[in-house]
C-alpha cells in the first residue's frame, strides 16, 4: 500500500465534492485498509490520532464507514488478507484507566454504605452544645 495518507475530514470533503474516482479495499495482516483515488492522487486512509494507516478488523465495519462518507462502490482485494493474522489490540493505558475507574466505583459504594450506616444508627447521640460543654469541662478540670 502507498505510504501517503488521507484523513477522514479530507476524505469526507472530497467525496462531498464528487472528486473521488475510486476506492480500493485491500486485505492485509490484521484486517482491511482503504486506498482512495482522486484526481491524479492515490492515498491510503489514515487513523485520526496516530496518522498511521487505518486498519479495519471487520470488513462489515469498513463497508459501513465507506457508505457513511458517501462511497457505496469499491473494489476488494483479499489476496493478502488472512483471518489467522488478526490480533487483539492491547491497550495497557486503557486497562489501567478501567482498573482505576473500578477502584473509584468500589470506594464510592463503600463510602455510601458507611454514610448510610451512620444515618441509620439509632444509638443515643449527644447534642453539639452538650459535647462542647463536656470538652470544656474536661479541659478546665485539668
Helices and strands as residue ranges (DSSP letters): E 5-6, H 8-17, E 20-28, E 31-38, E 41-45, H 59-69, E 75-77, G 83-85, H 92-120, H 128-140
